[in-house]
Amino acid sequence: MNKLLDTQKLANYIGGDWMEGNEYAPVINPATGEVIVHVPLSPASAVDEAVVAARAAQKEWSLVPAPQRAEVLYRIGYLLKERKEKLAQLLTMENGKVLEEARGEVQEGIDMAFYMAGEGRRLFGQTTPAELKDKFAMSQRVPVGVVGMITPWNFPIAIATWKSFPAIVAGNAVVWKPATETPIMAYELAEICEEAGLPKGILNVVFGSGRVVGDAMVHHKDIRVISFTGSNETGRNIAAACGQQLKKVSLEMGGKNAVIVMEDADLDLAVEAILWSAYGTSGQRCTACSRVIVHESVKEALEEKLLAQIEKLSIGNGLDEAVKVGPIINKAALEKIKKYIEIGKKEGARLLTGGKELTEEKYKNGNFFTPTLFTNVNGSMRIAQEEIFGPVVSLIPVKSFEEAIEVNNNVEYGLSSSIFTNDVNRVFKAQRDLDTGIVYVNAGTTGAEIHLPFGGTKGTGNGHRDSGVQALDVFTEWKAVYIDYSGRLQRAQIDIE
Ligand code: UN1
């Protein structure tokens, strides 16, 4: 048993009860290959039970004044803060990201708790003049009821907080399917919610596969909204199923994010930012930089500087503070990355560094891959178009600012982009013309802050946003209310003077 965990077998959390499973799968530390814990693989009936509990609890929760609902979120925030180090260590063990990043991820959860707790005293609606005399009109947010959330392994706690905290403060109950690769964060968060006094049934965790648990959630008639972060293929299937049922769905599905380096850029700064956004989390972020679009006049200088720094990156177990690049989540993800290296070579891109799985003694039980840089890539090659989700960067030379913007936009995704330039006119043009939900100037493509909307255009999603106050739009409906205090029948559009 791991000393940081009080159990060998995780349990579902349904209606405030911890329920053992029948079937379990091992959870493997991607750095060491060791089994850390076992996660239940629940049947679809567990979703039914969770929804029953959620529905019952939500009725009362929606009547609790929002500032009081927020009090619970404040307590959750303080507990997350208190346990930040323990959570970060567990996160590194199950996900592999290096400790520094794991701490940063827990911090996102803490920030989200306090930010959404503040919304408890806002949740603004609008009053609007009515057409008729002695009549009052307003619109207000109301909870949708039971919310389903399906979250990925790459940010197992932050993304869960982006979705559950706005849902909870707005008066909903949540049924949550975390990724089976990283269930410990879900287990810990559920425990914290319980300790913070979140009423039973408001947060329910059902562990299991997408095929069984996810599918049951998507098709459950009493789950009114599905909020999903994950792969494009799964997201499209969920959207189709929700479309059929007229169920609201919010999707966030990745990116092919670029850093643009113009000829007037501070190259050393750009190199630092590229390293951090491309190889941090081993490139396993939706926001990771996987393309560098560089002006041809600084291409060679940039390549040289990048190469010198990439070779210094230490790869290994993220629990070691000196390590900068941790493992890949599992063997299947590793195989996918290897396949793209072959594709890149066949397409005629030049491999400058990396492209290898590490198999020496100290790496052999984990899934390690070297930070990789391809150059002379053409924007239409598959390695420059498809999401690889690993530490693989394609360097694409361009001749002008206009071409850089065009290459940036010419992909299926639209999550994050960045430009390095010191030309103020280009800064303003770029922030207008880069077709992504997030734009950075003189900073890398990662590091979104929780009080701004997170999401993207085109194949990245379906127009909704996670985090930011905009997340409330996913978890609330607008209700228009008219109060006529004239004492007589006043017909809108007709009885106007
Ligand atoms: C993700 O990869 O899905 O902006 C989330 C960032 C982090 C969140 C990434 N704050 O890189």
Residues whose N, C-alpha, C, O or C-beta is under 5 A from the ligand:
A	BS01	UN1	F155 Q284 R285 C286 T287 T446 G447 A448
